[in-house]
Amino acid sequence: MARRQARAAGSGRWLPWLGFALLPLAVPPAAAPGGCPSACYCVATPELVQCRYERLEEPPRELPATVHNLSIAGSNLSVLHRAAFAARPLPDLRLLRLRHDNIQTIEDMALQGLPALRTLDLSHNPLLSVAAGAFAGVPLLRTLQLNQALLAAPLEEQLTLALRNLSLRRLELAGNALRALPATLLPAGLEELDLRNNSLQRLVAAELRSLEAPGLRGLRLTLGANPLSCDCALRPFLAWLRTAAARVPDARSLHCAGPPLLRGATLLHLRPEGLACAAAEGGEPGRLETASYVFFGIVLALIGIVFLMVLYLNRRGIKRWLHNLREACRDQMEGYHYRYEQDADPRCTSAVGTPGL
């Protein structure tokens, strides 16, 4: 009995401490300064706010003023209006992710109120219109991610105007079905360009020269998952790649998508002289095929000239042969004519019909 009373007394001493330990679970946590948006949730601290699949039609207005990273995904923002984030300035926001938000239009000064923004992610949005001053107000922007965001409409000219006053260091354009290097989108000082998973078959000489411009000589670009066509038109790019492999981090993983004989071959293992010319679908005809047609035409012309020369040199013999052929035909025809006349003479017919007279 005494032992039971002792145990009860011992457990009673721990009950108050247990209550204090469970108190945070029973009482909701106090809101951080500035509060967390009702449609979002703050991770660890209000400095990281994530709003996922809440079908927002505009950015939340009650964001904490101290937020550093803001992620809005799966909403229906459609149009980023002017000063969309200026209802409550976010002076410390450095990273803004707006993925899968159905953004189609970005108006002038849409990012006003984000003076410290350094990274903007607009990937997986069907962009249709980007105003010339869309990125005004974010002078510190250094990274722009537009992966699978340029598939709905050709926006190269609009983006050229929108990016003209920025000092970007990294630009991501993966998965946009690009068929050529977007040289006009490459500002001086750009250090990294992501062109993976596009429709690039090669980089032509003019594009390679643009990469050697004074402001782009330090540019590194990734080209993986592009359908490179390993024909003779690839020779300038292959020569450049061998000398500038350090500028293409995934150079050793680049493979040929065609022609069939070289499909899957590692690009850096090929020799320029081993790249044959062939007519590419939808492209210009290969030099080898054109040369074959020209050679065939020349051979036919030579055969025709030789034939005419033979006829000219043997013109007398040919004339004599034609004369003899004509005379032979005439004699033959005269023989047929004589026999016809004999058969048609009635005297000869009656003599043959009455032999006893």
Residue pairs with C-beta under 8 A, 6 or more apart in sequence:
32 42
32 45
32 46
32 64
32 66
33 46
33 64
33 65
33 66
34 46
34 62
34 63
34 64
34 65
34 66
35 46
35 62
35 64
36 42
36 46
36 49
36 64
37 49
37 51
37 60
37 61
37 62
37 63
38 60
38 62
39 51
39 54
39 56
39 60
40 49
40 50
40 51
40 54
40 60
40 72
41 49
41 50
41 51
42 48
42 49
42 50
42 64
43 49
43 50
46 64
46 66
46 67
47 64
47 66
47 67
47 68
47 69
47 92
48 67
48 68
48 69
49 63
49 64
49 67
49 69
49 70
49 71
50 71
50 73
51 60
51 70
51 71
51 72
51 73
51 75
52 71
52 72
52 73
52 74
53 73
53 74
53 75
54 74
54 75
55 74
55 75
55 76
56 72
56 75
56 76
56 77
57 75
57 76
57 77
57 78
58 77
58 81
58 84
59 72
59 77
59 84
59 85
60 72
61 87
61 88
62 88
63 70
63 88
63 90
65 88
65 89
65 90
65 91
65 92
66 92
67 90
67 92
67 93
68 92
68 93
68 94
68 95
69 93
69 94
69 95
69 97
70 90
70 93
70 95
70 96
70 97
71 97
71 99
72 97
72 98
72 101
73 97
73 98
73 99
73 100
73 101
74 100
74 101
75 101
75 102
76 101
76 102
77 98
77 101
77 102
77 103
78 102
78 103
78 104
78 105
79 103
79 104
79 105
79 106
79 107
80 98
80 103
80 105
80 106
80 107
80 110
80 111
80 134
81 107
81 110
82 107
82 108
82 109
82 110
82 112
83 109
83 110
83 112
83 113
84 110
84 111
85 93
85 111
85 112
85 113
85 114
86 112
86 113
87 113
88 113
89 113
90 113
90 114
91 115
91 116
92 116
93 114
93 116
93 117
94 116
94 117
94 118
94 119
95 117
95 118
95 119
95 121
96 111
96 114
96 117
96 119
96 120
96 121
97 121
98 120
98 121
98 122
98 125
99 121
99 122
99 123
99 124
99 125
100 124
100 125
101 125
102 125
102 126
103 122
103 125
103 126
103 127
104 125
104 126
104 127
104 128
104 129
104 152
105 127
105 128
105 129
105 130
106 122
106 127
106 129
106 130
106 131
106 134
106 162
107 131
107 134
108 131
108 132
108 133
108 134
108 136
109 133
109 134
109 136
109 137
110 131
110 134
111 117
111 120
111 134
111 135
111 136
111 137
111 138
112 136
112 137
113 137
114 137
114 138
115 137
115 138
115 139
115 140
116 140
117 138
117 140
117 141
118 140
118 141
118 142
118 143
119 141
119 142
119 143
119 145
120 135
120 138
120 141
120 143
120 144
120 145
121 145
122 144
122 145
122 146
122 149
123 145
123 146
123 147
123 148
123 149
123 172
124 147
124 148
124 149
125 149
126 149
126 151
126 152
127 146
127 149
127 150
127 152
127 153
127 155
128 152
128 153
128 155
129 153
129 155
129 158
130 155
130 158
130 159
130 162
131 158
131 162
132 158
132 161
132 162
133 162
134 162
135 141
135 144
135 162
135 163
135 165
135 166
136 165
138 166
139 166
141 166
141 168
142 167
142 168
142 169
142 170
143 168
143 169
143 170
143 171
143 172
144 163
144 166
144 168
144 170
144 171
144 172
145 172
146 159
146 171
146 172
146 173
146 176
147 172
147 173
147 174
147 175
147 176
147 194
148 174
148 175
148 176
149 176
150 156
150 173
150 176
150 178
151 175
151 176
151 177
156 182
156 184
156 185
157 184
159 185
160 184
160 185
163 185
163 187
164 187
166 187
167 187
167 189
168 187
168 189
168 190
169 189
169 190
169 191
169 192
170 190
170 191
170 192
170 193
170 194
171 185
171 186
171 190
171 192
171 193
171 194
172 194
173 182
173 185
173 193
173 194
173 195
173 198
174 194
174 195
174 196
174 197
174 198
175 196
175 197
175 198
176 198
177 198
177 199
178 195
178 198
178 199
178 200
179 198
179 199
179 200
179 201
180 200
180 204
180 207
181 195
181 200
181 203
181 207
181 210
181 211
183 207
183 210
186 193
186 210
186 216
186 219
187 215
188 213
188 214
188 215
188 216
189 215
190 215
190 216
190 219
191 218
191 219
191 220
192 219
192 220
192 221
193 219
193 220
193 221
193 222
194 221
194 222
195 221
195 222
195 223
195 226
196 222
196 223
196 224
196 225
196 226
196 250
197 224
197 225
197 226
198 225
198 226
199 226
199 227
200 223
200 226
200 227
200 228
201 226
201 227
201 228
201 229
201 257
201 280
202 228
202 229
202 233
202 234
202 237
203 211
203 236
203 237
203 240
204 233
204 236
204 237
205 236
208 236
208 237
208 240
210 216
211 217
211 219
211 221
211 247
219 247
220 247
220 248
220 249
221 247
221 248
222 248
222 249
222 250
223 248
223 250
223 251
223 254
224 250
224 253
224 254
226 254
226 257
227 257
227 258
228 234
228 254
228 255
228 256
228 257
228 267
229 256
229 257
229 258
229 259
229 280
230 256
230 258
230 259
230 262
230 265
230 267
230 270
230 275
231 258
231 259
231 275
231 276
231 277
231 278
231 280
231 286
232 275
232 276
232 277
232 286
232 287
232 288
233 277
233 280
233 283
234 275
235 272
235 275
238 267
238 270
238 272
238 275
239 272
241 248
241 251
241 254
241 267
241 268
242 268
245 251
245 252
245 268
248 254
251 267
251 268
252 266
252 268
254 266
254 267
254 268
255 264
255 265
255 266
255 267
256 262
256 263
256 264
256 265
256 267
256 270
257 263
259 276
259 278
262 270
276 286
276 288
277 286
277 287
277 288
277 289
278 286
278 288
278 289
279 285
279 286
279 289
280 286
311 318
342 348
